Amino acid sequence: MQIRTLRRGERERLLELLDLWPLPDGWRGRDFFRRYVEDDPTFEDENVMIAEEAGELVSCVQIFPRPVRMRGRAVPMGGIGSVFTKPEQRHGGLARRLLELALERMRERGLLVSLLFGDERIYHVLGWRAWQAQALLAVREALPAQRPVHDAEIRAFDRARDLARVREIHAQYSGRFDGTVVRDDRLWETTLRVSGNPDEEFLVALRGDSGGAPVAYARAVVLRSFLVVSELGRTDAGADALAALVDRMLEPREEDPLARPDRPSAELRRLAALPWVPDAELHAALAARGLAVKPVENPTVMWRCVDAPALARHLDLEILPGEDGESLLRRVLPPGRFTCWTADRF
């Protein structure tokens, strides 16, 4: 058995291995993961750890380098994804060896923390911990006696027209929340190319006094037949406009690009999962529209400190007596008090 990183000429072999993964939402493995190989500008072969036996790829793990916000700073993070082993090769420690190699490579490259989405025992054994991630279920409890009066115009996102403004809003709004990815040009290209499942609803809201520029935006996808608001943002004065976008996403429509045979529009749009955001103005604006948000926990979001001394230095902190990597990470990124945009998933 050989444990190593992927070679450029092996990308199709990697996709053949991942094609064995039975995925939800109607995807074939090779088609789903091809987006991360071919459409993600940040993809690098050296970030894929593979196990090869008798000339055949049998297991893989991928590192997704991303800077994330912690205490107002960009911290180098290594996301972990594409963790897969051929069924007949499981229970032999291959995934563990690849994950250990990935941790070693992350330390070498200065990736100080790691994030993954899963809850398998092997992740706990190797030091990842469920971080009490929160989501918000938005449901329409009742129509208000009088819907808010607003002059927001809602339209589909147009890249050429709206991207620059949306990027400004994202930087300002996401900059308020620890855990969000700091996007450069390549990471913006990544999220625009691969966040659909396969489709995405991306809406922006304008007001009469905004000079034709968006004051809020929201994105939505369907994951496991469930409507998920994958990202949202607003200007300081755009809480009601953002609530109007969420309200629109919960309205069934005749021609619904996200509807599926097993989830027609009227059923799909009954409720939505929103990212957790500590935005009291948004929550009040949603309530004014008869939309209630109820917190739920997502146990599959797991964090790990990769290099505690380097993380402390990066944040200009001292490691406290008796403090290990996990407790340091709990101090700088309190469990349940961070925001992850599904639009940055890997």
N, C-alpha and C positions, 0 to 999 in steps of 0.2 A: 504494500500500500504506500503510495506517494502522496504527501501533503505539500501543497505548493500554491502559488497564485496562478491565475488564469493567463494564458498566452493569447495574443490578439487573434490568431487563426483559429481559436477554439470557441468563439462566441456562439456559433451555430450548435456546437456540441453542448454548450451550457444550456441553450434553449431546448435542446432535445431532452436533457435531463429534467428541466423544469416543466416540460410538457407532461410529465407523469404526475404532476400535482393536480388533484381534483379540486378545482376552484369554484367558489359560488358565483352567482350573477351571470352564468352562462359563458364564462371565459374558458378558453383553452390555455393551458399554462404557457405555451410558447408565444401566444399572442399577447397575453397580459404582461409577461416579463420582457418581451421584445421592446416594449416602450422604454423600460429602464436601461436597456442596452443600447438601443439605436436612437431614441428620442431625447434622452437625458444628456444635455451637454456636459454634465459633470461626471459622466461614467468614465471609469478608468479600469483597465484590466487588472492592475495591481491591487484593486480594492475587492477583488473576488477571490476568496480562498476556496480551493477545491481539493477533493480527494480523488485519486485515480487508481484504479486497480485493473491490471491486465489490459491497459490501453483504453479503459472505459471510465468516464466521469461518473462517480457514484454519490457524491455529496458536495454541497456548496454552501457558502455563507458570503454575504456581501456587506461591505462597509459603505455607508452613505455619509460622506463628510458634510456637515452643515454647521454654521455658526448660530448659536442660540443666545437669547438675551437672558442674562442673570445679573441682577443688581445694576441694571442700566448699561452693562457691557456685553460685547459679543464674545462668547466663550466657544472655542472650537469643540465641536461635538461629533462623535461617530455614531450615526444611526446603524442599526443592524437589521437586515432584511434578507429576503430570498434564502431563508434557512430551510434546506431540503436535503433529504437522503432517500435513495431508492429503497422501497419497502423491504426488499430482501437483505439490505445491508444495515438495517436499523438495529439498535440495542447493542452495537459493538463499540460505542464510544467515538464514532467519527464526528458527529456534530460537536461533541465536547472538544475534540482536538482542533477542529476548525475555529470554534469560538475562542479557544485559548490563543490560537495564532492571531486571530483578529484583534484580541485585546493587546497582544504584544505589538502588533503593527500600529495600533492606535497610540500606544505610549510612545513609540519611536517617532511618530509623526506629529506629536503634540496635540492629539485629540484628547481633551481632558475629562470629558464625560461621555456617557453613551446612553442612547434611548432605543428601545425596541417595543414592538407591539405583539404581545403574546403572554401566555401564562404557563408555559411548559416547565416542568420541574428542573430541567437542565439549566434554565436561566437563573433560577433561585440558587442552585448549587454553585454557579459561577459568579454570584454576587449582584445580579440585577434584582431589584426589589419593586414590587407594585407600589405606585406612588400616589394612590388614592385620587386618581384623575377624576375630575367632575365633568359631566355634560349636563345640558339643560334640555328637557323635553318641552317643546312649545306646543300647546294644545289650545284650541278655541273652546273656551268654557261657555261663553255666551256672547251674543252680539250686544255691544254697549247701547244704552238708550240713545246716545248721539255719538256717531263716529267722529273722531277728531277732524277738524277742518284744516287742510293743509294744501299747499300749492305745489306739491312734489310731482314731478313728471318721472315716470318709471319707464326705462327702455332697456333693450339688450345691450350688453357691453360690446363696444366696437374697439378692437385693438388700436387701430390707427388714430382714432379720435380720443379714446378715453384712457389709454394705458398710462400716460405720463401723470395724469391727475390721480388715477387709482394708486399708482406707486407712491405718490405724495401722501395720500390718505393712509395707505398701509404703513408707511414708515412712521407716521405720527401716531396712529391708533395702536398698531401692534407694538410700537416702542414703549407703550405703557405697561405691557404685560410680560412678565418673566415666562420663559419657555418657548416663545415664538422664534421662528427662524428669521435671521437677518438676511434678506435677499439682495444679491447683486444681480447684474444683468443675466448671468448664466442661470441662477436659481429662479429668476422670474421666467426665463424661457422654459425651465424644467416644469414649473408648476402649471404654466399655460399649456404645455404639451401633454402632460401625463396625468393630470388630476381628474379627468373625466372617467366615467366607468360604464360604457365608453363615452357617454355624453355628459355635458355639464350645463347647468343653467347659471348664467352669469348676468346679473342685472345691476344697473346703476340708477341712482335717484338724483334728480336735479330740482332746484327750486328757482322761482322767478328771479330771486335776487342773487343767484349764483353765477350769472353771466354765461350760462350754457355749460358750466363745469359741474361734474358730479360732486355731491356733498356726502354721498354714502354709496356703498356697494355691498353686494352679497352674492355668494356662490353656493350652488347646491348640486349634489350628486345622489345617486341611489346606491346604497351599499347593503347587500344582503336583503334586497327588496324593501329597504327602509329609506325614507327621505332624510338626508343629512345636509344641513347647512355647513359647508366645508370651510367657510371663511367669511368674515364680514369686517366692515370698517366704516368709520364716519368721521366727519370733521367735528370740531367742538360744538357746533350748533346743529349737527345733523342727526340727533337722536330720533326725532319723529320720522325723518326721512328713512332712516335705517329700519325703524319699526314698520314703516309702510312697505319696505322691501320684503321683510319676513312675512308680513300679512299677505302680500301678493303671492309669495311662494306657497302659502297654505290655501290658495284658491284653486279648485279644480278647473281645468280648461278642456275644451273639446279636442284640440290638437296639442297633446302634451308630449314633448320630446323625451321626458323621463318615464312616462307610463310604460308598463309592461303587461303582457297578457295576464299574468298572475296578480298584477297590481295596477288596475285601472286608475285613472286620475283621481276620481272621487275618493277612492280608498287610500291611495298613496299620499294625498295632500291633507289627510285628517290631522296629522301631527308630524313634527320634525324634530330631529336632534340638533341642537345648537352647541357650538363650543362654549365652554365655561368662560365667561368674561365678567369681571367685577365692574359692571357698568350700570350703576343705579338709574341713571337717566334713561338708558335703553330699556331696562326692565319696567320702569314706570310708563314709558311710551307704549310698550307692548301691552301692558295691563289696560291702558286707556282704549285699546282696540279689542278688548275682550280676550286677549291671548295671555294665558298663564304659563309661566316657566317653572318647571319642577326639577330640582337637582337629582341626578342619578349618578351612581359611581360606575366608572369603567375600570375593571381590575386588570385589563390587558396592557395598560401603559406602564412600562417598567424603565427605571433609570438606574444608572450605576456610575459611581465616580471611578475614573480610570487612573488618575494620577493626582492624589490629594495634595502633596506639597506644591505641585505646579499649579493646581487650581487655586490654592490659597494665594500664591504669589501673583497670579493673574488678576485676582480680585483685591489685591492689597490687604489681605487678611492674615492674621496669625492663627495657626492651628491651636485650639484650646487643649489644655491638659486632658489626656484620655480620649481625644477626639480622633476617630478613624475617618476613612473616606466616606462611609455612608452617613455618619453623623454630621460631617462637614457639609455634604450635599444637602442634608435636611435643613441645615442652617441657611444656606444660600438659595435653596429652591424648596420651600416648604411643601410637603405633600398636600395635594388637594388645592393648592393656591397658585397654580400656573395654568397657562393657556397653550394648547396645541391646535394649530389649524390642520384639519384633515386634508386640506389642499396641498400640504407639504408631506403627505404620507409617503412611505417607501416600503 
